[in-house]
Amino acid sequence: MRIQMASSGADIPRYPEGEQLREKLSRSHFRRLKDIHLTYLQSVDSTQHFMTAVVRSDREGDLVISETQTGGKGREGRLWASPRGGLWMTLTLRPPSAQLLESIVNVAATAVVGTLESLGVTGSVIKPPNDVFCNGKKIAGLLADTVIQGNTFKVYLGIGVDVNNDIMSDASISRIATSVSRELGRPVDLLEFTISLLKKLDEEYSRELQSQELAI
């Protein structure tokens, strides 16, 4: 499968880690996100911007992951430090109703907490409006950009998780943030973490969709 850059038609380079992740995704079972299209990058300003400006995604399951971000987006335009070793991603969702839009960030945050707990990370909680904290320090952030066109809805869901990136190298960050590897005392397989998070997100998203349908 060749992935094209929508803006120029030039091929996006393929990287070994991306090929490994693509293979793992092809062997994974998803209930709702059955057709994930991965664009894997070494560096980008932000996966959120790349998804909207280059991929110009209009389909559920489009996924952009970058090893680093030079201008990662946080809430209210704040910068998000995104060095190598963390998970920096944007996923396109197409919820069928407006009711689901308000719960997308909570669904994703619940998936992050569930993934951390499955690895043995304790003390993780959702901190509204869009963060996950672990033992009093930030470990993940979420961002949902919504596009409403008539009766159709599109969400660009950005998720950033400090996984193996070196939090301790920056004193100003280490006081307020933590990482999965720091909490566990060992590095984790970033690709496996990514798969686990996507599966958990798929599970929570499917559950929320079903709950919304039953409530109608």
Beta strands, then each sheet from edge to edge (+ up, - down):
strand 1: 37-44
strand 2: 62-73
strand 3: 79-82
strand 4: 87-93
strand 5: 124-127
strand 6: 131-134
strand 7: 137-149
strand 8: 152-161
sheet 1: 1+ 2+ 3-
sheet 2: 1+ 2+ 4- 8+ 7- 6+ 5-
end
